[in-house]
Amino acid sequence: MEMDLDVKMLGPGCRKCIEITNSIRQVIEENKIKAQIEQISSIDEIAEFGVLSTPAIVIGGDVKCVGRVPDRSEILSWLKKR
């Protein structure tokens, strides 16, 4: 059975965080990727990933992006590699 990909959006819920979350959802839907998105806003939980700046994206346990808003093609490339 194919498992859903684990995607974590790390950030306090700012405008950039919302923008990234929406982009991730769109890429997942458009490409029919099985994934679960989790929003993590707790500073303690974010620190557990070694992230010092937000927003950040973690896919399958790997930190992919920190402190910037990636474009959708970049998000898709990360999701497809998993």
URSULUR-V185168 format. One record per residue. N is the residue number from 0. RES is the residue in one small letter. NEAR is the number of other ideal C-beta (glycine too) atoms within 10 Angstrom. Layout:
N:RES:NEAR / N:RES:NEAR
This chain:
0:m:2 / 1:e:5 / 2:m:8 / 3:d:11 / 4:l:16 / 5:d:14 / 6:v:24 / 7:k:20 / 8:m:21 / 9:l:27 / 10:g:21 / 11:p:14 / 12:g:13 / 13:c:12 / 14:r:9 / 15:k:15 / 16:c:19 / 17:i:14 / 18:e:12 / 19:i:23 / 20:t:18 / 21:n:10 / 22:s:18 / 23:i:23 / 24:r:14 / 25:q:13 / 26:v:21 / 27:i:20 / 28:e:10 / 29:e:10 / 30:n:12 / 31:k:6 / 32:i:16 / 33:k:9 / 34:a:19 / 35:q:11 / 36:i:15 / 37:e:11 / 38:q:13 / 39:i:19 / 40:s:14 / 41:s:10 / 42:i:11 / 43:d:7 / 44:e:13 / 45:i:21 / 46:a:11 / 47:e:10 / 48:f:16 / 49:g:9 / 50:v:21 / 51:l:10 / 52:s:11 / 53:t:20 / 54:p:25 / 55:a:23 / 56:i:26 / 57:v:20 / 58:i:19 / 59:g:14 / 60:g:9 / 61:d:11 / 62:v:14 / 63:k:19 / 64:c:18 / 65:v:16 / 66:g:12 / 67:r:12 / 68:v:14 / 69:p:17 / 70:d:9 / 71:r:12 / 72:s:8 / 73:e:16 / 74:i:22 / 75:l:19 / 76:s:13 / 77:w:19 / 78:l:19 / 79:k:10 / 80:k:10 / 81:r:14
